[in-house]
């Protein structure tokens, strides 16, 4: 089962049967981590999993591009 949340930036698909690579809870998004861990990555908290580190780097790059414009 997939739950879709529509945001201004697009669609976030959450698979409630898929486990988060970072914390192990159910409800991972397409990027492999849950919304709570995505928030932690956005805030710059320590990410243990490779998926979490990739998401955090992507968020960081987006923020740098936004600041430069």
N, CA, C and O atoms as a GROMACS GRO file, in nm:
protein
  276
    1UNK      N    1   0.084  -0.117   0.000
    1UNK     CA    2   0.000   0.000   0.000
    1UNK      C    3   0.089   0.124   0.000
    1UNK      O    4   0.187   0.129   0.074
    2UNK      N    5   0.056   0.222  -0.081
    2UNK     CA    6   0.132   0.345  -0.092
    2UNK      C    7   0.043   0.463  -0.058
    2UNK      O    8  -0.069   0.473  -0.107
    3UNK      N    9   0.093   0.553   0.026
    3UNK     CA   10   0.022   0.674   0.063
    3UNK      C   11   0.092   0.791  -0.006
    3UNK      O   12   0.215   0.801  -0.001
    4UNK      N   13   0.017   0.877  -0.069
    4UNK     CA   14   0.077   0.992  -0.138
    4UNK      C   15   0.043   1.121  -0.065
    4UNK      O   16  -0.073   1.147  -0.035
    5UNK      N   17   0.144   1.200  -0.038
    5UNK     CA   18   0.126   1.331   0.022
    5UNK      C   19   0.169   1.435  -0.080
    5UNK      O   20   0.283   1.431  -0.127
    6UNK      N   21   0.082   1.526  -0.115
    6UNK     CA   22   0.115   1.628  -0.214
    6UNK      C   23   0.168   1.750  -0.142
    6UNK      O   24   0.105   1.802  -0.050
    7UNK      N   25   0.283   1.795  -0.184
    7UNK     CA   26   0.349   1.914  -0.129
    7UNK      C   27   0.370   2.012  -0.243
    7UNK      O   28   0.346   1.980  -0.359
    8UNK      N   29   0.416   2.130  -0.210
    8UNK     CA   30   0.447   2.228  -0.314
    8UNK      C   31   0.560   2.181  -0.403
    8UNK      O   32   0.562   2.212  -0.522
    9UNK      N   33   0.655   2.107  -0.349
    9UNK     CA   34   0.771   2.062  -0.425
    9UNK      C   35   0.741   1.939  -0.510
    9UNK      O   36   0.823   1.902  -0.593
   10UNK      N   37   0.628   1.874  -0.492
   10UNK     CA   38   0.595   1.757  -0.571
   10UNK      C   39   0.519   1.655  -0.489
   10UNK      O   40   0.447   1.690  -0.396
   11UNK      N   41   0.535   1.530  -0.524
   11UNK     CA   42   0.466   1.421  -0.456
   11UNK      C   43   0.566   1.337  -0.378
   11UNK      O   44   0.672   1.301  -0.430
   12UNK      N   45   0.532   1.307  -0.255
   12UNK     CA   46   0.614   1.219  -0.172
   12UNK      C   47   0.536   1.089  -0.156
   12UNK      O   48   0.426   1.088  -0.100
   13UNK      N   49   0.592   0.981  -0.207
   13UNK     CA   50   0.525   0.851  -0.194
   13UNK      C   51   0.586   0.777  -0.076
   13UNK      O   52   0.707   0.762  -0.066
   14UNK      N   53   0.501   0.730   0.013
   14UNK     CA   54   0.543   0.657   0.132
   14UNK      C   55   0.486   0.516   0.125
   14UNK      O   56   0.365   0.498   0.118
   15UNK      N   57   0.574   0.417   0.126
   15UNK     CA   58   0.532   0.277   0.126
   15UNK      C   59   0.528   0.231   0.271
   15UNK      O   60   0.632   0.219   0.336
   16UNK      N   61   0.408   0.206   0.324
   16UNK     CA   62   0.394   0.176   0.465
   16UNK      C   63   0.447   0.037   0.501
   16UNK      O   64   0.459   0.005   0.620
   17UNK      N   65   0.477  -0.046   0.403
   17UNK     CA   66   0.533  -0.178   0.430
   17UNK      C   67   0.686  -0.180   0.425
   17UNK      O   68   0.747  -0.275   0.473
   18UNK      N   69   0.747  -0.078   0.367
   18UNK     CA   70   0.892  -0.070   0.352
   18UNK      C   71   0.953  -0.009   0.478
   18UNK      O   72   0.902   0.090   0.530
   19UNK      N   73   1.062  -0.067   0.526
   19UNK     CA   74   1.129  -0.018   0.647
   19UNK      C   75   1.231   0.090   0.614
   19UNK      O   76   1.296   0.085   0.509
   20UNK      N   77   1.244   0.186   0.703
   20UNK     CA   78   1.341   0.294   0.689
   20UNK      C   79   1.483   0.239   0.705
   20UNK      O   80   1.510   0.161   0.796
   21UNK      N   81   1.573   0.279   0.617
   21UNK     CA   82   1.712   0.234   0.623
   21UNK      C   83   1.786   0.296   0.741
   21UNK      O   84   1.887   0.243   0.786
   22UNK      N   85   1.736   0.406   0.791
   22UNK     CA   86   1.803   0.479   0.900
   22UNK      C   87   1.759   0.429   1.038
   22UNK      O   88   1.844   0.396   1.121
   23UNK      N   89   1.629   0.423   1.062
   23UNK     CA   90   1.581   0.388   1.197
   23UNK      C   91   1.508   0.254   1.204
   23UNK      O   92   1.485   0.202   1.313
   24UNK      N   93   1.473   0.198   1.089
   24UNK     CA   94   1.407   0.068   1.086
   24UNK      C   95   1.256   0.070   1.101
   24UNK      O   96   1.193  -0.036   1.096
   25UNK      N   97   1.196   0.186   1.120
   25UNK     CA   98   1.050   0.193   1.134
   25UNK      C   99   0.984   0.176   0.997
   25UNK      O  100   1.047   0.198   0.894
   26UNK      N  101   0.860   0.137   0.999
   26UNK     CA  102   0.786   0.120   0.873
   26UNK      C  103   0.742   0.255   0.820
   26UNK      O  104   0.718   0.349   0.896
   27UNK      N  105   0.731   0.263   0.688
   27UNK     CA  106   0.684   0.385   0.625
   27UNK      C  107   0.796   0.464   0.560
   27UNK      O  108   0.813   0.582   0.588
   28UNK      N  109   0.872   0.399   0.474
   28UNK     CA  110   0.983   0.466   0.406
   28UNK      C  111   0.936   0.529   0.275
   28UNK      O  112   0.848   0.474   0.207
   29UNK      N  113   0.993   0.641   0.241
   29UNK     CA  114   0.964   0.708   0.114
   29UNK      C  115   1.049   0.644   0.004
   29UNK      O  116   1.123   0.549   0.029
   30UNK      N  117   1.037   0.695  -0.117
   30UNK     CA  118   1.112   0.641  -0.230
   30UNK      C  119   1.263   0.647  -0.209
   30UNK      O  120   1.337   0.566  -0.265
   31UNK      N  121   1.309   0.742  -0.128
   31UNK     CA  122   1.453   0.755  -0.104
   31UNK      C  123   1.506   0.655  -0.002
   31UNK      O  124   1.626   0.651   0.023
   32UNK      N  125   1.419   0.574   0.058
   32UNK     CA  126   1.461   0.469   0.150
   32UNK      C  127   1.455   0.504   0.297
   32UNK      O  128   1.480   0.418   0.382
   33UNK      N  129   1.423   0.630   0.329
   33UNK     CA  130   1.413   0.668   0.469
   33UNK      C  131   1.275   0.727   0.498
   33UNK      O  132   1.207   0.776   0.408
   34UNK      N  133   1.235   0.722   0.625
   34UNK     CA  134   1.102   0.770   0.665
   34UNK      C  135   1.101   0.923   0.672
   34UNK      O  136   1.206   0.988   0.661
   35UNK      N  137   0.984   0.979   0.689
   35UNK     CA  138   0.972   1.125   0.693
   35UNK      C  139   1.040   1.185   0.817
   35UNK      O  140   1.093   1.296   0.811
   36UNK      N  141   1.038   1.112   0.929
   36UNK     CA  142   1.106   1.162   1.049
   36UNK      C  143   1.256   1.169   1.027
   36UNK      O  144   1.320   1.267   1.066
   37UNK      N  145   1.313   1.067   0.965
   37UNK     CA  146   1.457   1.068   0.937
   37UNK      C  147   1.491   1.168   0.827
   37UNK      O  148   1.601   1.224   0.827
   38UNK      N  149   1.400   1.191   0.734
   38UNK     CA  150   1.421   1.294   0.633
   38UNK      C  151   1.431   1.431   0.699
   38UNK      O  152   1.512   1.515   0.659
   39UNK      N  153   1.349   1.454   0.802
   39UNK     CA  154   1.354   1.579   0.877
   39UNK      C  155   1.487   1.591   0.949
   39UNK      O  156   1.547   1.699   0.952
   40UNK      N  157   1.534   1.481   1.009
   40UNK     CA  158   1.665   1.482   1.076
   40UNK      C  159   1.777   1.515   0.977
   40UNK      O  160   1.868   1.591   1.010
   41UNK      N  161   1.769   1.457   0.856
   41UNK     CA  162   1.870   1.484   0.754
   41UNK      C  163   1.867   1.631   0.713
   41UNK      O  164   1.972   1.693   0.693
   42UNK      N  165   1.747   1.687   0.701
   42UNK     CA  166   1.732   1.827   0.663
   42UNK      C  167   1.791   1.920   0.769
   42UNK      O  168   1.847   2.024   0.737
   43UNK      N  169   1.779   1.880   0.896
   43UNK     CA  170   1.832   1.961   1.006
   43UNK      C  171   1.982   1.943   1.026
   43UNK      O  172   2.042   2.013   1.107
   44UNK      N  173   2.044   1.849   0.951
   44UNK     CA  174   2.188   1.829   0.961
   44UNK      C  175   2.231   1.735   1.073
   44UNK      O  176   2.348   1.735   1.112
   45UNK      N  177   2.138   1.655   1.124
   45UNK     CA  178   2.171   1.559   1.230
   45UNK      C  179   2.255   1.445   1.171
   45UNK      O  180   2.260   1.428   1.049
   46UNK      N  181   2.321   1.369   1.258
   46UNK     CA  182   2.406   1.258   1.214
   46UNK      C  183   2.322   1.148   1.151
   46UNK      O  184   2.224   1.102   1.211
   47UNK      N  185   2.358   1.106   1.031
   47UNK     CA  186   2.289   0.998   0.961
   47UNK      C  187   2.382   0.878   0.952
   47UNK      O  188   2.496   0.890   0.906
   48UNK      N  189   2.334   0.762   0.999
   48UNK     CA  190   2.418   0.642   1.004
   48UNK      C  191   2.417   0.564   0.872
   48UNK      O  192   2.521   0.512   0.831
   49UNK      N  193   2.303   0.556   0.807
   49UNK     CA  194   2.291   0.473   0.686
   49UNK      C  195   2.343   0.547   0.563
   49UNK      O  196   2.348   0.670   0.560
   50UNK      N  197   2.380   0.469   0.463
   50UNK     CA  198   2.427   0.528   0.338
   50UNK      C  199   2.313   0.607   0.273
   50UNK      O  200   2.336   0.716   0.219
   51UNK      N  201   2.191   0.554   0.278
   51UNK     CA  202   2.076   0.623   0.220
   51UNK      C  203   2.052   0.757   0.289
   51UNK      O  204   2.024   0.857   0.223
   52UNK      N  205   2.063   0.758   0.421
   52UNK     CA  206   2.045   0.882   0.497
   52UNK      C  207   2.150   0.986   0.463
   52UNK      O  208   2.120   1.104   0.453
   53UNK      N  209   2.273   0.941   0.446
   53UNK     CA  210   2.382   1.033   0.411
   53UNK      C  211   2.363   1.090   0.270
   53UNK      O  212   2.392   1.207   0.246
   54UNK      N  213   2.314   1.007   0.178
   54UNK     CA  214   2.288   1.054   0.041
   54UNK      C  215   2.177   1.160   0.041
   54UNK      O  216   2.188   1.263  -0.025
   55UNK      N  217   2.070   1.133   0.116
   55UNK     CA  218   1.959   1.228   0.125
   55UNK      C  219   2.006   1.359   0.188
   55UNK      O  220   1.970   1.467   0.142
   56UNK      N  221   2.087   1.349   0.292
   56UNK     CA  222   2.138   1.469   0.359
   56UNK      C  223   2.225   1.551   0.265
   56UNK      O  224   2.214   1.674   0.264
   57UNK      N  225   2.310   1.487   0.186
   57UNK     CA  226   2.393   1.559   0.090
   57UNK      C  227   2.308   1.626  -0.017
   57UNK      O  228   2.335   1.739  -0.057
   58UNK      N  229   2.202   1.556  -0.062
   58UNK     CA  230   2.113   1.614  -0.161
   58UNK      C  231   2.043   1.739  -0.106
   58UNK      O  232   2.035   1.841  -0.174
   59UNK      N  233   1.994   1.731   0.018
   59UNK     CA  234   1.932   1.848   0.083
   59UNK      C  235   2.032   1.962   0.095
   59UNK      O  236   1.998   2.078   0.068
   60UNK      N  237   2.154   1.930   0.135
   60UNK     CA  238   2.258   2.032   0.152
   60UNK      C  239   2.288   2.102   0.018
   60UNK      O  240   2.300   2.225   0.013
   61UNK      N  241   2.299   2.024  -0.090
   61UNK     CA  242   2.326   2.081  -0.222
   61UNK      C  243   2.212   2.171  -0.268
   61UNK      O  244   2.235   2.276  -0.328
   62UNK      N  245   2.088   2.130  -0.240
   62UNK     CA  246   1.971   2.211  -0.279
   62UNK      C  247   1.973   2.343  -0.202
   62UNK      O  248   1.945   2.448  -0.260
   63UNK      N  249   2.006   2.339  -0.074
   63UNK     CA  250   2.011   2.462   0.006
   63UNK      C  251   2.120   2.556  -0.042
   63UNK      O  252   2.101   2.677  -0.045
   64UNK      N  253   2.236   2.501  -0.080
   64UNK     CA  254   2.344   2.584  -0.133
   64UNK      C  255   2.303   2.653  -0.264
   64UNK      O  256   2.331   2.771  -0.284
   65UNK      N  257   2.237   2.578  -0.352
   65UNK     CA  258   2.190   2.638  -0.477
   65UNK      C  259   2.086   2.745  -0.452
   65UNK      O  260   2.085   2.847  -0.521
   66UNK      N  261   1.998   2.724  -0.354
   66UNK     CA  262   1.894   2.822  -0.324
   66UNK      C  263   1.954   2.950  -0.269
   66UNK      O  264   1.907   3.060  -0.300
   67UNK      N  265   2.059   2.938  -0.189
   67UNK     CA  266   2.123   3.056  -0.131
   67UNK      C  267   2.200   3.136  -0.233
   67UNK      O  268   2.214   3.257  -0.219
   68UNK      N  269   2.252   3.068  -0.337
   68UNK     CA  270   2.334   3.137  -0.437
   68UNK      C  271   2.251   3.213  -0.539
   68UNK      O  272   2.306   3.293  -0.615
   69UNK      N  273   2.120   3.191  -0.543
   69UNK     CA  274   2.038   3.262  -0.641
   69UNK      C  275   1.968   3.380  -0.581
   69UNK      O  276   1.895   3.451  -0.650
   0.00000   0.00000   0.00000
